[in-house]
Amino acid sequence: MSATLYGTTTSPYVNKVRITMQILGLWDACRSIGVDLNTPSPAFCAATPLRQIPVLVEADAGAITDSTIICLHLDRRAGGGQLLPKAEAARTRRLALAAVCNGLIDAGAGLRREMLRPAPYRSATVAAHHLARLERGMDHLADQIDALGPDPDLATITLVAALEWIELRHASHGLTQARPALAGWLEAVQHSWVPALPAGAFATAQD
Ligand SMILES: N[C@@H](CCC(=O)N[C@@H](CS)C(=O)NCC(=O)O)C(=O)O
């Protein structure tokens, strides 16, 4: 597979894809290019009209945006069946769980966007709305910890990317620590299968 992944080391959506590539054994065949979203390169802009990361560009498949779509494409590239069950009902159930995990990233991103606005424009109501969604989502997933299970797939990889980023950007809320089931699950999978960020990932400047 000859591919280019545009991203950064901190984006949770990019980390979801990067971890997936490492788990599927596809990372070494991929070139990673760092993106500065404030001054995006012509090559990155040409690849995506949305100007969001991640973007995966392959010679035959073209440019693919959206982390979930990219992960499911990579699973098929790797032979299929590693990120989602093949049976229809089980696949749909797992996709639904993965969507809740992804919703944590969306809610966390909404909270961060609000907090980055200049103080006079910041809305406590909007921030509280995002935080409440994060808390409800995390409560739900803590209750579902046995259903989530200990193995890497679309749902669990997304949850790792979400929780690690929530701890990076929203540490002051102590959201994971407040839910011992989630904290314990994260620690266990980090010791078991979560790969380290590869040296040099996204270090290449934009082309
Ligand atoms: N649904 C997209 C969301 C991607 C996304 O929002 N990425 C952020 C970085 S973490 C981004 O590019 N933000 C810049 C912007 O939206 O202008 C996905 O899953 O890939």
The ligand as a Tripos MOL2 file, in Angstrom:
@<TRIPOS>MOLECULE
LIG
   20    19     1     0     0
SMALL
NO_CHARGES

@<TRIPOS>ATOM
      1 N1        -15.3570   13.9920   11.0870 N.3       1 LIG1
      2 C1        -13.9630   14.2740   10.8800 C.3       1 LIG1
      3 C2        -13.5300   15.3870   11.8230 C.3       1 LIG1
      4 C3        -12.0940   15.8240   11.5690 C.3       1 LIG1
      5 C4        -11.7400   17.1030   12.3260 C.2       1 LIG1
      6 O1        -12.6040   17.8410   12.8290 O.2       1 LIG1
      7 N2        -10.4300   17.3540   12.4530 N.am      1 LIG1
      8 C5         -9.9810   18.5700   13.1010 C.3       1 LIG1
      9 C6         -8.6260   18.3280   13.7690 C.3       1 LIG1
     10 S1         -8.7380   17.4340   15.2600 S.3       1 LIG1
     11 C7         -9.7570   19.6400   12.0690 C.2       1 LIG1
     12 O2         -9.2870   19.3600   10.9920 O.2       1 LIG1
     13 N3        -10.1040   20.8710   12.4330 N.am      1 LIG1
     14 C8         -9.9060   22.0080   11.5810 C.3       1 LIG1
     15 C9        -11.1890   22.5770   11.0870 C.2       1 LIG1
     16 O3        -12.2510   21.9590   11.2760 O.co2     1 LIG1
     17 O4        -11.1220   23.6330   10.4850 O.co2     1 LIG1
     18 C10       -13.1350   13.0050   11.0930 C.2       1 LIG1
     19 O5        -13.6130   12.0900   11.7860 O.co2     1 LIG1
     20 O6        -12.0500   12.8850   10.5090 O.co2     1 LIG1
@<TRIPOS>BOND
     1     1     2 1
     2     2     3 1
     3     2    18 1
     4     3     4 1
     5     4     5 1
     6     5     6 2
     7     5     7 1
     8     7     8 1
     9     8     9 1
    10     8    11 1
    11     9    10 1
    12    11    12 2
    13    11    13 1
    14    13    14 1
    15    14    15 1
    16    15    16 2
    17    15    17 1
    18    18    19 2
    19    18    20 1
@<TRIPOS>SUBSTRUCTURE
     1 LIG1         1 GROUP 0 **** ****
